[in-house]
Amino acid sequence: MIQQDLPLRTYIDDRYRTRDYVRDLYAGASGLVMRASHRLMERGIAPAQNIDVLEIGGGGMPHLGWMDTTQLRRFTVSDRMALHGTTMAKLEAEWGGRAEILRHDFDADPDLATLPGGYSRIVASHVLEHVAEPERALLRWTALLAPGGVMSLALPCDPGWMWRMGQVLGYRRAALGIDFAEYDLVMSREHVTPVQRVLKLARYYFGHVGLRWFPARVPVVDFNLVCAITLAREDWRGPEGLLAR
């Protein structure tokens, strides 16, 4: 019996390798949403929180360009470096002498076990929706924060009503190279964790959850495209043993 690969199994990786995916993701309607996500995560962040920053999943479009970098000393990117070597090389060349830019290969160390921890801030833009075990990831990331550190997350409001409508209106076959049914299939594989689940986890483990929404200020998933979440290490109220490294 011959077992065939699933349709479009390597679509995202193939797009990253040609740089088309990031270029298209930050163009048109999707670009508006992605840029809004970065801006939302910066609201309420003090320069002192951007001293030693870890960005998870930022290899395609690092968040560094949206940050107040006046006090930045070190910026670490954890991602699949086989797909993002060119982007990281440009980032290192641009920031050489101003801040230390470090690479962490997520493929080689998915548990982030080799990272030193003690980060003043962790950033993850449109990452947790791709993670099948968000609770495990949230605990691991919190353990990497220094006392006083903060975590900035952005997630799509998928499968909310406005997100689904935006997905239909923003679909561009000419750019994506696949029809809408195929695009919907890829997104169903990619977005495995809804923002509602992440919000429940955050509210259980943290005494305060900072929330910002786009485009509406009404805190309802169906009325928005993006939710930005800010969590402070000092607001952790779960058992400390869960954060043991």
Secondary structure, DSSP 4 states (H G I P E B T S, - for coil): -PPPPPTTTTHHHHHHHHTHHHHHHTSHHHHHHHHHHHHHHHTT--GGGSSEEEEES-SSS-GGGGS--TT--EEEEEE-HHHHHHHHHHHHHHHTTTSEEEEEETTT-TT-TTS---EEEEEEES-GGG-S-HHHHHHHHHHTEEEEEEEEEEEE-TTSHHHHHHHHHH--HHHH-S-HHHHHHHHHHH--S-HHHHHHHHHHHBS--EEEEES-SS--GGG-SEEEEEEEGGGB-S-GGGG--
